[in-house]
């Protein structure tokens, strides 16, 4: 069997916006981010309502989240 997300031993950080039009968060858009979240065994998932694919307006927050995640050993 090949490597799967479920086999990851490391912590994972996924920052996403619900209104991302390139990587849909929710159904009915077919495959979506929301449906995959259960696959990551050690996932931290901050989800913003707005910001789109580029996370517009959340630069400071995403920087702080990423730095905090790294500082905690992620």
Biopython code that builds the backbone (N, CA, C, O; Angstrom):
import numpy as np
from Bio.PDB.StructureBuilder import StructureBuilder

atoms = [
    (1, "UNK", "N", (0.843, -1.184, 0.000)),
    (1, "UNK", "CA", (0.000, 0.000, 0.000)),
    (1, "UNK", "C", (0.882, 1.239, 0.000)),
    (1, "UNK", "O", (1.895, 1.275, 0.699)),
    (2, "UNK", "N", (0.517, 2.243, -0.766)),
    (2, "UNK", "CA", (1.263, 3.491, -0.833)),
    (2, "UNK", "C", (1.039, 4.352, 0.400)),
    (2, "UNK", "O", (0.194, 4.044, 1.241)),
    (3, "UNK", "N", (1.790, 5.416, 0.499)),
    (3, "UNK", "CA", (1.637, 6.348, 1.614)),
    (3, "UNK", "C", (0.320, 7.104, 1.494)),
    (3, "UNK", "O", (-0.077, 7.505, 0.401)),
    (4, "UNK", "N", (-0.346, 7.294, 2.615)),
    (4, "UNK", "CA", (-1.621, 8.010, 2.673)),
    (4, "UNK", "C", (-1.535, 9.116, 3.713)),
    (4, "UNK", "O", (-0.685, 9.080, 4.603)),
    (5, "UNK", "N", (-2.402, 10.078, 3.596)),
    (5, "UNK", "CA", (-2.487, 11.136, 4.606)),
    (5, "UNK", "C", (-2.683, 10.525, 5.990)),
    (5, "UNK", "O", (-2.105, 10.999, 6.968)),
    (6, "UNK", "N", (-3.488, 9.489, 6.072)),
    (6, "UNK", "CA", (-3.769, 8.853, 7.353)),
    (6, "UNK", "C", (-2.527, 8.285, 8.030)),
    (6, "UNK", "O", (-2.527, 8.071, 9.242)),
    (7, "UNK", "N", (-1.474, 8.041, 7.264)),
    (7, "UNK", "CA", (-0.234, 7.481, 7.801)),
    (7, "UNK", "C", (0.715, 8.537, 8.363)),
    (7, "UNK", "O", (1.750, 8.191, 8.934)),
    (8, "UNK", "N", (0.383, 9.798, 8.212)),
    (8, "UNK", "CA", (1.262, 10.858, 8.701)),
    (8, "UNK", "C", (1.445, 10.775, 10.208)),
    (8, "UNK", "O", (0.492, 10.542, 10.951)),
    (9, "UNK", "N", (2.665, 10.967, 10.642)),
    (9, "UNK", "CA", (2.969, 10.984, 12.070)),
    (9, "UNK", "C", (3.182, 12.413, 12.575)),
    (9, "UNK", "O", (3.137, 12.668, 13.779)),
    (10, "UNK", "N", (3.409, 13.324, 11.655)),
    (10, "UNK", "CA", (3.691, 14.718, 12.018)),
    (10, "UNK", "C", (2.392, 15.504, 12.224)),
    (10, "UNK", "O", (1.321, 15.106, 11.766)),
    (11, "UNK", "N", (2.523, 16.622, 12.921)),
    (11, "UNK", "CA", (1.405, 17.539, 13.065)),
    (11, "UNK", "C", (1.166, 18.232, 11.733)),
    (11, "UNK", "O", (2.105, 18.443, 10.965)),
    (12, "UNK", "N", (-0.073, 18.586, 11.456)),
    (12, "UNK", "CA", (-0.408, 19.271, 10.208)),
    (12, "UNK", "C", (-1.216, 20.521, 10.508)),
    (12, "UNK", "O", (-2.051, 20.528, 11.413)),
    (13, "UNK", "N", (-0.968, 21.575, 9.749)),
    (13, "UNK", "CA", (-1.705, 22.825, 9.871)),
    (13, "UNK", "C", (-2.360, 23.112, 8.525)),
    (13, "UNK", "O", (-1.681, 23.192, 7.502)),
    (14, "UNK", "N", (-3.669, 23.265, 8.530)),
    (14, "UNK", "CA", (-4.404, 23.599, 7.318)),
    (14, "UNK", "C", (-5.215, 24.856, 7.595)),
    (14, "UNK", "O", (-6.172, 24.825, 8.369)),
    (15, "UNK", "N", (-4.835, 25.959, 6.965)),
    (15, "UNK", "CA", (-5.549, 27.229, 7.113)),
    (15, "UNK", "C", (-6.342, 27.431, 5.834)),
    (15, "UNK", "O", (-5.791, 27.363, 4.735)),
    (16, "UNK", "N", (-7.634, 27.678, 5.980)),
    (16, "UNK", "CA", (-8.492, 27.735, 4.795)),
    (16, "UNK", "C", (-9.606, 28.757, 5.004)),
    (16, "UNK", "O", (-9.936, 29.115, 6.135)),
    (17, "UNK", "N", (-10.180, 29.222, 3.889)),
    (17, "UNK", "CA", (-11.336, 30.120, 3.945)),
    (17, "UNK", "C", (-12.526, 29.415, 3.299)),
    (17, "UNK", "O", (-12.391, 28.781, 2.253)),
    (18, "UNK", "N", (-13.670, 29.532, 3.922)),
    (18, "UNK", "CA", (-14.881, 28.891, 3.397)),
    (18, "UNK", "C", (-15.272, 29.430, 2.022)),
    (18, "UNK", "O", (-15.927, 28.729, 1.250)),
    (19, "UNK", "N", (-14.880, 30.667, 1.707)),
    (19, "UNK", "CA", (-15.259, 31.244, 0.425)),
    (19, "UNK", "C", (-14.167, 31.111, -0.642)),
    (19, "UNK", "O", (-14.171, 31.857, -1.622)),
    (20, "UNK", "N", (-13.243, 30.179, -0.464)),
    (20, "UNK", "CA", (-12.194, 29.916, -1.459)),
    (20, "UNK", "C", (-12.843, 29.294, -2.692)),
    (20, "UNK", "O", (-13.424, 28.212, -2.603)),
    (21, "UNK", "N", (-12.753, 29.958, -3.834)),
    (21, "UNK", "CA", (-13.358, 29.454, -5.065)),
    (21, "UNK", "C", (-12.461, 28.494, -5.830)),
    (21, "UNK", "O", (-12.924, 27.835, -6.761)),
    (22, "UNK", "N", (-11.199, 28.400, -5.464)),
    (22, "UNK", "CA", (-10.284, 27.481, -6.156)),
    (22, "UNK", "C", (-10.235, 26.121, -5.474)),
    (22, "UNK", "O", (-10.140, 25.094, -6.147)),
    (23, "UNK", "N", (-10.297, 26.103, -4.176)),
    (23, "UNK", "CA", (-10.314, 24.859, -3.398)),
    (23, "UNK", "C", (-11.545, 24.928, -2.512)),
    (23, "UNK", "O", (-11.478, 25.411, -1.382)),
    (24, "UNK", "N", (-12.658, 24.448, -3.020)),
    (24, "UNK", "CA", (-13.943, 24.564, -2.325)),
    (24, "UNK", "C", (-13.875, 23.928, -0.942)),
    (24, "UNK", "O", (-13.287, 22.862, -0.760)),
    (25, "UNK", "N", (-14.485, 24.602, 0.027)),
    (25, "UNK", "CA", (-14.480, 24.067, 1.388)),
    (25, "UNK", "C", (-15.602, 23.055, 1.589)),
    (25, "UNK", "O", (-15.383, 21.999, 2.183)),
    (26, "UNK", "N", (-16.795, 23.364, 1.103)),
    (26, "UNK", "CA", (-17.962, 22.533, 1.377)),
    (26, "UNK", "C", (-18.608, 22.000, 0.107)),
    (26, "UNK", "O", (-18.390, 22.509, -0.992)),
    (27, "UNK", "N", (-19.402, 20.967, 0.294)),
    (27, "UNK", "CA", (-20.214, 20.456, -0.810)),
    (27, "UNK", "C", (-21.295, 21.481, -1.101)),
    (27, "UNK", "O", (-21.565, 22.286, -0.210)),
    (28, "UNK", "N", (-21.926, 21.531, -2.230)),
    (28, "UNK", "CA", (-22.048, 20.465, -3.231)),
    (28, "UNK", "C", (-21.031, 20.559, -4.352)),
    (28, "UNK", "O", (-21.339, 20.149, -5.471)),
    (29, "UNK", "N", (-19.872, 21.062, -4.119)),
    (29, "UNK", "CA", (-18.890, 21.304, -5.177)),
    (29, "UNK", "C", (-18.080, 20.065, -5.543)),
    (29, "UNK", "O", (-17.009, 20.196, -6.136)),
    (30, "UNK", "N", (-18.557, 18.869, -5.209)),
    (30, "UNK", "CA", (-17.782, 17.664, -5.492)),
    (30, "UNK", "C", (-16.777, 17.446, -4.383)),
    (30, "UNK", "O", (-17.110, 17.581, -3.206)),
    (31, "UNK", "N", (-15.535, 17.105, -4.749)),
    (31, "UNK", "CA", (-14.502, 16.913, -3.731)),
    (31, "UNK", "C", (-14.224, 18.257, -3.078)),
    (31, "UNK", "O", (-14.102, 19.274, -3.761)),
    (32, "UNK", "N", (-14.127, 18.259, -1.786)),
    (32, "UNK", "CA", (-13.907, 19.527, -1.086)),
    (32, "UNK", "C", (-13.024, 19.317, 0.137)),
    (32, "UNK", "O", (-12.846, 18.193, 0.606)),
    (33, "UNK", "N", (-12.482, 20.403, 0.637)),
    (33, "UNK", "CA", (-11.593, 20.380, 1.791)),
    (33, "UNK", "C", (-12.293, 19.779, 3.010)),
    (33, "UNK", "O", (-11.713, 18.949, 3.709)),
    (34, "UNK", "N", (-13.513, 20.186, 3.265)),
    (34, "UNK", "CA", (-14.236, 19.730, 4.446)),
    (34, "UNK", "C", (-14.310, 18.205, 4.522)),
    (34, "UNK", "O", (-14.196, 17.629, 5.604)),
    (35, "UNK", "N", (-14.498, 17.566, 3.394)),
    (35, "UNK", "CA", (-14.607, 16.103, 3.369)),
    (35, "UNK", "C", (-13.287, 15.396, 3.655)),
    (35, "UNK", "O", (-13.288, 14.208, 3.977)),
    (36, "UNK", "N", (-12.167, 16.098, 3.546)),
    (36, "UNK", "CA", (-10.870, 15.459, 3.756)),
    (36, "UNK", "C", (-10.311, 15.649, 5.161)),
    (36, "UNK", "O", (-9.351, 14.973, 5.532)),
    (37, "UNK", "N", (-10.880, 16.541, 5.942)),
    (37, "UNK", "CA", (-10.294, 16.882, 7.242)),
    (37, "UNK", "C", (-10.133, 15.677, 8.164)),
    (37, "UNK", "O", (-9.156, 15.607, 8.910)),
    (38, "UNK", "N", (-11.048, 14.748, 8.129)),
    (38, "UNK", "CA", (-10.978, 13.581, 9.019)),
    (38, "UNK", "C", (-9.775, 12.680, 8.710)),
    (38, "UNK", "O", (-9.407, 11.836, 9.527)),
    (39, "UNK", "N", (-9.175, 12.854, 7.558)),
    (39, "UNK", "CA", (-8.065, 11.998, 7.140)),
    (39, "UNK", "C", (-6.738, 12.343, 7.812)),
    (39, "UNK", "O", (-5.836, 11.507, 7.860)),
    (40, "UNK", "N", (-6.611, 13.555, 8.325)),
    (40, "UNK", "CA", (-5.359, 13.996, 8.939)),
    (40, "UNK", "C", (-5.376, 13.642, 10.423)),
    (40, "UNK", "O", (-6.191, 14.185, 11.170)),
    (41, "UNK", "N", (-4.500, 12.749, 10.865)),
    (41, "UNK", "CA", (-4.560, 12.291, 12.252)),
    (41, "UNK", "C", (-4.198, 13.348, 13.297)),
    (41, "UNK", "O", (-4.683, 13.279, 14.426)),
    (42, "UNK", "N", (-3.367, 14.311, 12.951)),
    (42, "UNK", "CA", (-2.911, 15.306, 13.935)),
    (42, "UNK", "C", (-3.033, 16.696, 13.317)),
    (42, "UNK", "O", (-2.031, 17.357, 13.045)),
    (43, "UNK", "N", (-4.268, 17.127, 13.100)),
    (43, "UNK", "CA", (-4.546, 18.339, 12.333)),
    (43, "UNK", "C", (-5.016, 19.498, 13.198)),
    (43, "UNK", "O", (-5.867, 19.333, 14.073)),
    (44, "UNK", "N", (-4.450, 20.673, 12.942)),
    (44, "UNK", "CA", (-4.944, 21.937, 13.472)),
    (44, "UNK", "C", (-5.566, 22.656, 12.282)),
    (44, "UNK", "O", (-4.929, 22.798, 11.238)),
    (45, "UNK", "N", (-6.810, 23.111, 12.434)),
    (45, "UNK", "CA", (-7.548, 23.632, 11.289)),
    (45, "UNK", "C", (-8.249, 24.951, 11.572)),
    (45, "UNK", "O", (-9.444, 24.946, 11.868)),
    (46, "UNK", "N", (-7.563, 26.066, 11.494)),
    (46, "UNK", "CA", (-8.275, 27.341, 11.575)),
    (46, "UNK", "C", (-8.971, 27.612, 10.229)),
    (46, "UNK", "O", (-8.327, 27.620, 9.180)),
    (47, "UNK", "N", (-10.270, 27.831, 10.277)),
    (47, "UNK", "CA", (-11.058, 28.078, 9.067)),
    (47, "UNK", "C", (-11.675, 29.470, 9.171)),
    (47, "UNK", "O", (-12.402, 29.766, 10.118)),
    (48, "UNK", "N", (-11.376, 30.322, 8.185)),
    (48, "UNK", "CA", (-11.954, 31.656, 8.127)),
    (48, "UNK", "C", (-13.219, 31.625, 7.268)),
    (48, "UNK", "O", (-13.326, 30.816, 6.347)),
    (49, "UNK", "N", (-14.152, 32.482, 7.562)),
    (49, "UNK", "CA", (-15.370, 32.587, 6.751)),
    (49, "UNK", "C", (-15.087, 33.246, 5.410)),
    (49, "UNK", "O", (-15.660, 32.862, 4.390)),
    (50, "UNK", "N", (-14.206, 34.235, 5.412)),
    (50, "UNK", "CA", (-13.897, 34.995, 4.200)),
    (50, "UNK", "C", (-12.392, 35.055, 3.977)),
    (50, "UNK", "O", (-11.610, 34.671, 4.846)),
    (51, "UNK", "N", (-12.003, 35.531, 2.824)),
    (51, "UNK", "CA", (-10.595, 35.706, 2.509)),
    (51, "UNK", "C", (-10.222, 35.096, 1.180)),
    (51, "UNK", "O", (-9.195, 35.444, 0.596)),
    (52, "UNK", "N", (-11.052, 34.183, 0.697)),
    (52, "UNK", "CA", (-10.782, 33.564, -0.588)),
    (52, "UNK", "C", (-9.518, 32.731, -0.596)),
    (52, "UNK", "O", (-8.957, 32.414, 0.453)),
    (53, "UNK", "N", (-9.076, 32.379, -1.798)),
    (53, "UNK", "CA", (-7.918, 31.503, -1.962)),
    (53, "UNK", "C", (-6.636, 32.135, -1.432)),
    (53, "UNK", "O", (-5.741, 31.425, -0.972)),
    (54, "UNK", "N", (-6.537, 33.460, -1.492)),
    (54, "UNK", "CA", (-5.329, 34.144, -1.037)),
    (54, "UNK", "C", (-5.407, 34.591, 0.422)),
    (54, "UNK", "O", (-4.484, 35.231, 0.926)),
    (55, "UNK", "N", (-6.492, 34.260, 1.091)),
    (55, "UNK", "CA", (-6.676, 34.606, 2.508)),
    (55, "UNK", "C", (-6.588, 36.110, 2.739)),
    (55, "UNK", "O", (-6.009, 36.559, 3.729)),
    (56, "UNK", "N", (-7.165, 36.886, 1.821)),
    (56, "UNK", "CA", (-7.129, 38.344, 1.867)),
    (56, "UNK", "C", (-7.694, 38.850, 3.193)),
    (56, "UNK", "O", (-8.777, 38.448, 3.618)),
    (57, "UNK", "N", (-6.949, 39.727, 3.827)),
    (57, "UNK", "CA", (-7.374, 40.315, 5.090)),
    (57, "UNK", "C", (-6.983, 39.506, 6.311)),
    (57, "UNK", "O", (-7.286, 39.900, 7.438)),
    (58, "UNK", "N", (-6.313, 38.376, 6.104)),
    (58, "UNK", "CA", (-5.944, 37.511, 7.235)),
    (58, "UNK", "C", (-4.442, 37.273, 7.318)),
    (58, "UNK", "O", (-4.000, 36.304, 7.935)),
    (59, "UNK", "N", (-3.648, 38.157, 6.695)),
    (59, "UNK", "CA", (-2.201, 37.988, 6.676)),
    (59, "UNK", "C", (-1.586, 37.893, 8.056)),
    (59, "UNK", "O", (-0.813, 36.976, 8.336)),
    (60, "UNK", "N", (-1.922, 38.826, 8.911)),
    (60, "UNK", "CA", (-1.355, 38.837, 10.267)),
    (60, "UNK", "C", (-1.777, 37.593, 11.041)),
    (60, "UNK", "O", (-0.959, 36.963, 11.712)),
    (61, "UNK", "N", (-3.052, 37.245, 10.945)),
    (61, "UNK", "CA", (-3.554, 36.064, 11.661)),
    (61, "UNK", "C", (-2.886, 34.779, 11.178)),
    (61, "UNK", "O", (-2.494, 33.941, 11.989)),
    (62, "UNK", "N", (-2.757, 34.623, 9.865)),
    (62, "UNK", "CA", (-2.145, 33.398, 9.352)),
    (62, "UNK", "C", (-0.664, 33.330, 9.719)),
    (62, "UNK", "O", (-0.154, 32.252, 10.026)),
    (63, "UNK", "N", (0.029, 34.467, 9.690)),
    (63, "UNK", "CA", (1.429, 34.489, 10.124)),
    (63, "UNK", "C", (1.559, 34.071, 11.575)),
    (63, "UNK", "O", (2.425, 33.266, 11.915)),
    (64, "UNK", "N", (0.699, 34.615, 12.437)),
    (64, "UNK", "CA", (0.741, 34.269, 13.857)),
    (64, "UNK", "C", (0.412, 32.796, 14.077)),
    (64, "UNK", "O", (1.045, 32.136, 14.901)),
    (65, "UNK", "N", (-0.572, 32.279, 13.348)),
    (65, "UNK", "CA", (-0.927, 30.863, 13.479)),
    (65, "UNK", "C", (0.217, 29.966, 13.038)),
    (65, "UNK", "O", (0.540, 28.986, 13.709)),
    (66, "UNK", "N", (0.828, 30.302, 11.910)),
    (66, "UNK", "CA", (1.941, 29.490, 11.402)),
    (66, "UNK", "C", (3.127, 29.527, 12.365)),
    (66, "UNK", "O", (3.719, 28.490, 12.665)),
    (67, "UNK", "N", (3.467, 30.709, 12.842)),
    (67, "UNK", "CA", (4.586, 30.836, 13.785)),
    (67, "UNK", "C", (4.286, 30.100, 15.093)),
    (67, "UNK", "O", (5.160, 29.424, 15.637)),
    (68, "UNK", "N", (3.076, 30.226, 15.591)),
    (68, "UNK", "CA", (2.676, 29.522, 16.806)),
    (68, "UNK", "C", (2.723, 28.015, 16.630)),
    (68, "UNK", "O", (3.148, 27.289, 17.529)),
    (69, "UNK", "N", (2.289, 27.550, 15.479)),
    (69, "UNK", "CA", (2.308, 26.129, 15.175)),
    (69, "UNK", "C", (3.750, 25.612, 15.147)),
    (69, "UNK", "O", (4.050, 24.555, 15.702)),
    (70, "UNK", "N", (4.624, 26.360, 14.504)),
    (70, "UNK", "CA", (6.032, 25.965, 14.426)),
    (70, "UNK", "C", (6.671, 26.002, 15.813)),
    (70, "UNK", "O", (7.423, 25.094, 16.169)),
    (71, "UNK", "N", (6.382, 27.036, 16.597)),
    (71, "UNK", "CA", (6.940, 27.151, 17.942)),
    (71, "UNK", "C", (6.524, 25.997, 18.850)),
    (71, "UNK", "O", (7.273, 25.599, 19.742)),
    (72, "UNK", "N", (5.325, 25.464, 18.618)),
    (72, "UNK", "CA", (4.830, 24.346, 19.434)),
    (72, "UNK", "C", (5.348, 22.999, 18.945)),
    (72, "UNK", "O", (5.016, 21.956, 19.508)),
    (73, "UNK", "N", (6.168, 23.028, 17.889)),
    (73, "UNK", "CA", (6.748, 21.786, 17.401)),
    (73, "UNK", "C", (6.048, 21.187, 16.218)),
    (73, "UNK", "O", (6.268, 20.019, 15.897)),
    (74, "UNK", "N", (5.188, 21.973, 15.541)),
    (74, "UNK", "CA", (4.455, 21.468, 14.384)),
    (74, "UNK", "C", (5.316, 21.305, 13.177)),
    (74, "UNK", "O", (4.831, 20.887, 12.125)),
]
sb = StructureBuilder()
sb.init_structure("model")
sb.init_model(0)
sb.init_chain("A")
sb.init_seg("    ")
for serial, (resi, resn, name, xyz) in enumerate(atoms, 1):
    if name == "N":
        sb.init_residue(resn, " ", resi, " ")
    sb.init_atom(name, np.array(xyz, "f"), 0.0, 1.0, " ", f" {name:<3s}", serial, name[0])
structure = sb.get_structure()
